[in-house]
């Protein structure tokens, strides 16, 4: 899969231990620009961990570079009626 020049938005990334992270990393390996959305209560923790380098080991790509996350968006949904 080659995604050079493509932008990928992955919703539901709150740490480096889930499907969202794995999907983001696979798309980054293929050359896509990565944007993620995370649940509002987890946003500050995620961004802080990212800045402090907590995810650096799991951000490593096959070529030795780190997966770059261009932007982190807060995601929240409220439903008044089903």
N, C-alpha and C positions, 0 to 999 in steps of 0.2 A: 504494500500500500504506500503510495507516495502522496504526501499532502503539502508539498512545498507551495507556499503562497496561499494556503488555506488558513482560516481562522476557526478554531474549535471552542465552543462554549460547553463546559461540562458542569452540570448542576449537581449539588449534593456532595461536594468535596469539603470535608471538615478536618481531615487529617491525612496521613500517608498510609492508612491501613484499610482501604476500601476499594470497591470497584471503580468509583469515580477517579481516584488517584491513578489506578492502573490504566484506565482508559486514557486519562490525560497524558500519562507517560508514554503510552504506545503511540498516541497521535504526535507527541513531541518528537519521538524517535523517527517518525515518518516525515517530520519537517513542518508540522502545523504550529501556528501561533496559539498559545494556550491562554484561555480566559476561564475562570471558574466562578461558580456561585456557591455560597455557603449559607447555612441557616444563621439568622441574625444573632442569636445567643452565642454561637460558636465563632463568629466573625473575628472578634478581637483576639481570641486565643489562637486562631489559625494564623492571622496576620503576624502576631507577635512571634509565634513559633517559626514562621517562615523567615522573618527578619533575623532572629537569633541563630539561625542555621540548624535548628532541630531536625529539619527535613533534608539537609544537604546530602546525607548518605543515600537516602532513597530517591533523591532528585538526579543522581548520576545516570547519565545516558551511556550507551555503548561506546561512544567516541570519547568518553571521559569528561565531557562538558556537563553542566547542570541544566536540568529542565527549567526554563524560564516561564514564569507565570506573569503574563502581561498585566492582568487586572483581576482583582477579586471583587465580586459583586455580592452585596447582601441580598439574600432571597428570603421572602416571607410571604405567606399566603394566609388570608383570613377569609373564611366562608361563613356568611350569615345564615345561609340556607343551603341544604344539600342539593 
